[in-house]
Amino acid sequence: MAEKQIGDVTNYFSHVEVAAIKLKSALKVGDKVKFQGGETEFEQDIDSMQIHGKEVEKAGKGDEVGVKVKEKVRKGYKVFKA
C-alpha cells in the first residue's frame, strides 16, 4: 500500500522536542507516522498530541497539532501515515 501524506511540519520546538504539524487528513493517538525531509527519515508511533496546549485523542484535516518527536525535524518536512 502506498504511503499517504497526512501533513507538513510547520515548526519544531527543540527545547521540548515537539513538531507542529498542519494536517491534510485525520490523525489519532496510536497511529504510526513517518517523517521525511532532507537527510532525515524515521517512523514513530503517536503517543500523544496536543492542539493549543490541550491533549487530544484525534485531530482532523486543517488542524495543527503538536507531537513529541524522537528526532529533530525541520519546517517543510513531510509527514506520512506509515
PARO-866464 format. One record per residue: residue number from 1; z, y, x of N, C-alpha, C in turn; chain. Coordinates in steps of 0.001 Angstrom, whole numbers. Layout:
PARO-866464
pt k=NUM, nup=Z, nnorth=Y, neast=X, caup=Z, canorth=Y, caeast=X, cup=Z, cnorth=Y, ceast=X, c=A
...
END
This chain:
PARO-866464
pt k=1, nup=0, nnorth=-1190, neast=842, caup=0, canorth=0, caeast=0, cup=0, cnorth=1249, ceast=884, c=A
pt k=2, nup=-842, nnorth=2181, neast=569, caup=-921, canorth=3422, caeast=1340, cup=337, cnorth=4256, ceast=1105, c=A
pt k=3, nup=761, nnorth=4928, neast=2164, caup=1928, canorth=5795, caeast=2030, cup=1537, cnorth=7031, ceast=1241, c=A
pt k=4, nup=2473, nnorth=7520, neast=464, caup=2225, canorth=8701, caeast=-368, cup=3040, cnorth=9865, ceast=180, c=A
pt k=5, nup=2358, nnorth=10972, neast=458, caup=3100, canorth=12153, caeast=922, cup=3887, cnorth=12708, ceast=-245, c=A
pt k=6, nup=5189, nnorth=12895, neast=-25, caup=6037, canorth=13396, caeast=-1103, cup=6557, cnorth=14803, ceast=-837, c=A
pt k=7, nup=6300, nnorth=15338, neast=362, caup=6780, canorth=16684, caeast=632, cup=6507, cnorth=17145, ceast=2045, c=A
pt k=8, nup=6942, nnorth=18382, neast=2311, caup=6809, canorth=19004, caeast=3619, cup=8155, cnorth=19576, ceast=4035, c=A
pt k=9, nup=8438, nnorth=19495, neast=5333, caup=9644, canorth=20119, caeast=5863, cup=9415, cnorth=21631, ceast=5897, c=A
pt k=10, nup=10328, nnorth=22383, neast=5283, caup=10202, canorth=23841, caeast=5267, cup=11179, cnorth=24512, ceast=6229, c=A
pt k=11, nup=12190, nnorth=23761, neast=6671, caup=13170, canorth=24318, caeast=7601, cup=13990, cnorth=23187, ceast=8197, c=A
pt k=12, nup=14632, nnorth=23452, neast=9337, caup=15540, canorth=22484, caeast=9956, cup=16753, cnorth=23241, ceast=10456, c=A
pt k=13, nup=17922, nnorth=22731, neast=10106, caup=19193, canorth=23360, caeast=10491, cup=19867, cnorth=22467, ceast=11518, c=A
pt k=14, nup=19682, nnorth=22808, neast=12802, caup=20139, canorth=21930, caeast=13879, cup=21655, cnorth=21766, ceast=13913, c=A
pt k=15, nup=22410, nnorth=22797, neast=13530, caup=23870, canorth=22712, caeast=13611, cup=24446, cnorth=21676, ceast=12642, c=A
pt k=16, nup=23706, nnorth=21334, neast=11573, caup=24179, canorth=20307, caeast=10631, cup=23202, cnorth=19137, ceast=10524, c=A
pt k=17, nup=22102, nnorth=19188, neast=11328, caup=21076, canorth=18139, caeast=11340, cup=20524, cnorth=17862, ceast=9945, c=A
pt k=18, nup=20157, nnorth=18947, neast=9249, caup=19631, canorth=18848, caeast=7889, cup=18229, cnorth=19437, ceast=7842, c=A
pt k=19, nup=17329, nnorth=18715, neast=7166, caup=15978, canorth=19197, caeast=6929, cup=15878, cnorth=19681, ceast=5490, c=A
pt k=20, nup=15236, nnorth=20819, neast=5296, caup=14898, canorth=21287, caeast=3954, cup=13492, cnorth=20781, ceast=3660, c=A
pt k=21, nup=13339, nnorth=20112, neast=2516, caup=12054, canorth=19504, caeast=2150, cup=11610, cnorth=20040, ceast=795, c=A
pt k=22, nup=10405, nnorth=20578, neast=758, caup=9784, canorth=21012, caeast=-511, cup=9036, cnorth=19802, ceast=-1051, c=A
pt k=23, nup=9458, nnorth=19340, neast=-2229, caup=8926, canorth=18093, caeast=-2775, cup=7626, cnorth=18293, ceast=-3551, c=A
pt k=24, nup=6709, nnorth=17335, neast=-3355, caup=5458, canorth=17274, caeast=-4127, cup=5556, cnorth=16189, ceast=-5197, c=A
pt k=25, nup=6561, nnorth=15321, neast=-5063, caup=6824, canorth=14290, caeast=-6078, cup=8294, cnorth=13895, ceast=-5988, c=A
pt k=26, nup=8728, nnorth=13067, neast=-6922, caup=10149, canorth=12743, caeast=-7058, cup=10703, cnorth=11996, ceast=-5838, c=A
pt k=27, nup=11992, nnorth=12229, neast=-5599, caup=12727, canorth=11557, caeast=-4531, cup=14126, cnorth=11287, ceast=-5047, c=A
pt k=28, nup=14682, nnorth=10115, neast=-4689, caup=16042, canorth=9817, caeast=-5124, cup=16831, cnorth=9185, ceast=-3987, c=A
pt k=29, nup=18144, nnorth=9268, neast=-4099, caup=19028, canorth=8642, caeast=-3119, cup=18721, cnorth=7147, ceast=-3103, c=A
pt k=30, nup=18600, nnorth=6585, neast=-1897, caup=18264, canorth=5171, caeast=-1750, cup=16818, cnorth=4946, ceast=-1341, c=A
pt k=31, nup=15956, nnorth=5957, neast=-1556, caup=14560, canorth=5843, caeast=-1139, cup=14469, cnorth=5823, ceast=380, c=A
pt k=32, nup=13437, nnorth=5162, neast=899, caup=13147, canorth=5196, caeast=2331, cup=11981, cnorth=6148, ceast=2525, c=A
pt k=33, nup=12126, nnorth=7066, neast=3486, caup=11075, canorth=8035, caeast=3761, cup=10682, cnorth=7985, ceast=5235, c=A
pt k=34, nup=9495, nnorth=8528, neast=5506, caup=9032, canorth=8638, caeast=6883, cup=8710, cnorth=10095, ceast=7155, c=A
pt k=35, nup=9221, nnorth=10599, neast=8274, caup=8917, canorth=11954, caeast=8735, cup=7847, cnorth=11836, ceast=9810, c=A
pt k=36, nup=6834, nnorth=12701, neast=9738, caup=5740, canorth=12619, caeast=10683, cup=5261, cnorth=14012, ceast=11035, c=A
pt k=37, nup=5141, nnorth=14273, neast=12338, caup=4638, canorth=15552, caeast=12809, cup=4782, cnorth=15649, ceast=14309, c=A
pt k=38, nup=3827, nnorth=16295, neast=14960, caup=3873, canorth=16414, caeast=16410, cup=3967, cnorth=15041, ceast=17060, c=A
pt k=39, nup=4912, nnorth=14887, neast=17968, caup=5144, canorth=13600, caeast=18639, cup=6147, cnorth=12743, ceast=17878, c=A
pt k=40, nup=6668, nnorth=13266, neast=16776, caup=7764, canorth=12623, caeast=16066, cup=7255, cnorth=11790, ceast=14895, c=A
pt k=41, nup=7803, nnorth=10591, neast=14781, caup=7564, canorth=9758, caeast=13603, cup=8732, cnorth=8788, ceast=13500, c=A
pt k=42, nup=9456, nnorth=8853, neast=12390, caup=10573, canorth=7927, caeast=12180, cup=10827, cnorth=7739, ceast=10698, c=A
pt k=43, nup=11437, nnorth=6598, neast=10367, caup=11799, canorth=6297, caeast=8989, cup=13306, cnorth=6331, ceast=8853, c=A
pt k=44, nup=13757, nnorth=6669, neast=7660, caup=15177, canorth=6587, caeast=7370, cup=15386, cnorth=6518, ceast=5869, c=A
pt k=45, nup=16547, nnorth=5989, neast=5486, caup=16930, canorth=5952, caeast=4081, cup=17555, cnorth=7285, ceast=3704, c=A
pt k=46, nup=17366, nnorth=7685, neast=2455, caup=18009, canorth=8892, caeast=1939, cup=19396, cnorth=8489, ceast=1439, c=A
pt k=47, nup=20423, nnorth=8872, neast=2215, caup=21805, canorth=8525, caeast=1854, cup=22407, cnorth=9542, ceast=893, c=A
pt k=48, nup=21976, nnorth=10794, neast=1035, caup=22444, canorth=11852, caeast=143, cup=21485, cnorth=13021, ceast=260, c=A
pt k=49, nup=21484, nnorth=13848, neast=-767, caup=20687, canorth=15069, caeast=-705, cup=21334, cnorth=16135, ceast=-1573, c=A
pt k=50, nup=20977, nnorth=17372, neast=-1268, caup=21578, canorth=18497, caeast=-1967, cup=20504, cnorth=19481, ceast=-2402, c=A
pt k=51, nup=20782, nnorth=20146, neast=-3517, caup=19986, canorth=21287, caeast=-3951, cup=20967, cnorth=22452, ceast=-4094, c=A
pt k=52, nup=20725, nnorth=23525, neast=-3355, caup=21608, canorth=24707, caeast=-3365, cup=23067, cnorth=24316, ceast=-3131, c=A
pt k=53, nup=23312, nnorth=23387, neast=-2177, caup=24672, canorth=23017, caeast=-1804, cup=25363, cnorth=22037, ceast=-2729, c=A
pt k=54, nup=24693, nnorth=21580, neast=-3773, caup=25298, canorth=20614, caeast=-4707, cup=24645, cnorth=19252, ceast=-4525, c=A
pt k=55, nup=25484, nnorth=18219, neast=-4433, caup=24977, canorth=16852, caeast=-4303, cup=24169, cnorth=16472, ceast=-5543, c=A
pt k=56, nup=23014, nnorth=15847, neast=-5323, caup=22190, canorth=15350, caeast=-6426, cup=21747, cnorth=13925, ceast=-6114, c=A
pt k=57, nup=21501, nnorth=13144, neast=-7157, caup=21037, canorth=11767, caeast=-7002, cup=19521, cnorth=11687, ceast=-6943, c=A
pt k=58, nup=18855, nnorth=12647, neast=-7607, caup=17392, canorth=12658, caeast=-7618, cup=16892, cnorth=14082, ceast=-7742, c=A
pt k=59, nup=15647, nnorth=14262, neast=-7323, caup=15005, canorth=15578, caeast=-7397, cup=13532, cnorth=15355, ceast=-7704, c=A
pt k=60, nup=12900, nnorth=16363, neast=-8271, caup=11515, canorth=16214, caeast=-8697, cup=10572, cnorth=17176, ceast=-8004, c=A
pt k=61, nup=9312, nnorth=17092, neast=-8391, caup=8260, canorth=17940, caeast=-7846, cup=8656, cnorth=19406, ceast=-7960, c=A
pt k=62, nup=8472, nnorth=20135, neast=-6854, caup=8781, canorth=21560, caeast=-6844, cup=10179, cnorth=21883, ceast=-6363, c=A
pt k=63, nup=11074, nnorth=20889, neast=-6365, caup=12438, canorth=21125, caeast=-5873, cup=12434, cnorth=21208, ceast=-4355, c=A
pt k=64, nup=13382, nnorth=21964, neast=-3818, caup=13598, canorth=21994, caeast=-2377, cup=14972, cnorth=21395, ceast=-2127, c=A
pt k=65, nup=14995, nnorth=20302, neast=-1366, caup=16238, canorth=19569, caeast=-1143, cup=16627, cnorth=19610, ceast=325, c=A
pt k=66, nup=17918, nnorth=19489, neast=558, caup=18446, canorth=19354, caeast=1906, cup=18820, cnorth=17907, ceast=2138, c=A
pt k=67, nup=18331, nnorth=17345, neast=3261, caup=18571, canorth=15940, caeast=3584, cup=19015, cnorth=15841, ceast=5036, c=A
pt k=68, nup=20104, nnorth=15127, neast=5280, caup=20567, canorth=14894, caeast=6655, cup=19579, cnorth=13954, ceast=7332, c=A
pt k=69, nup=19126, nnorth=14334, neast=8526, caup=18142, canorth=13526, caeast=9247, cup=18703, cnorth=13042, ceast=10575, c=A
pt k=70, nup=18200, nnorth=11886, neast=11027, caup=18731, canorth=11286, caeast=12260, cup=18035, cnorth=11805, ceast=13508, c=A
pt k=71, nup=16896, nnorth=12497, neast=13341, caup=16190, canorth=13091, caeast=14477, cup=15791, cnorth=14515, ceast=14110, c=A
pt k=72, nup=15543, nnorth=15318, neast=15155, caup=15121, canorth=16704, caeast=14914, cup=13723, cnorth=16713, ceast=14304, c=A
pt k=73, nup=13531, nnorth=17552, neast=13305, caup=12216, canorth=17747, caeast=12697, cup=11878, cnorth=19235, ceast=12755, c=A
pt k=74, nup=10642, nnorth=19555, neast=12486, caup=10209, canorth=20949, caeast=12516, cup=9501, cnorth=21323, ceast=11220, c=A
pt k=75, nup=9465, nnorth=22627, neast=10966, caup=8741, canorth=23147, caeast=9806, cup=7297, cnorth=22654, ceast=9873, c=A
pt k=76, nup=6805, nnorth=22180, neast=8727, caup=5426, canorth=21708, caeast=8667, cup=5276, cnorth=20207, ceast=8786, c=A
pt k=77, nup=6324, nnorth=19505, neast=9229, caup=6242, canorth=18045, caeast=9290, cup=6027, cnorth=17498, ceast=7891, c=A
pt k=78, nup=5296, nnorth=16411, neast=7796, caup=5009, canorth=15756, caeast=6523, cup=6085, cnorth=14703, ceast=6234, c=A
pt k=79, nup=6382, nnorth=14534, neast=4953, caup=7354, canorth=13522, caeast=4527, cup=6639, cnorth=12566, ceast=3579, c=A
pt k=80, nup=6730, nnorth=11270, neast=3902, caup=6090, canorth=10230, caeast=3102, cup=7130, cnorth=9293, ceast=2535, c=A
pt k=81, nup=6837, nnorth=8696, neast=1389, caup=7689, canorth=7632, caeast=874, cup=7251, cnorth=6369, ceast=1595, c=A
pt k=82, nup=8192, nnorth=5711, neast=2265, caup=7854, canorth=4545, caeast=3095, cup=7831, cnorth=3267, ceast=2278, c=A
END
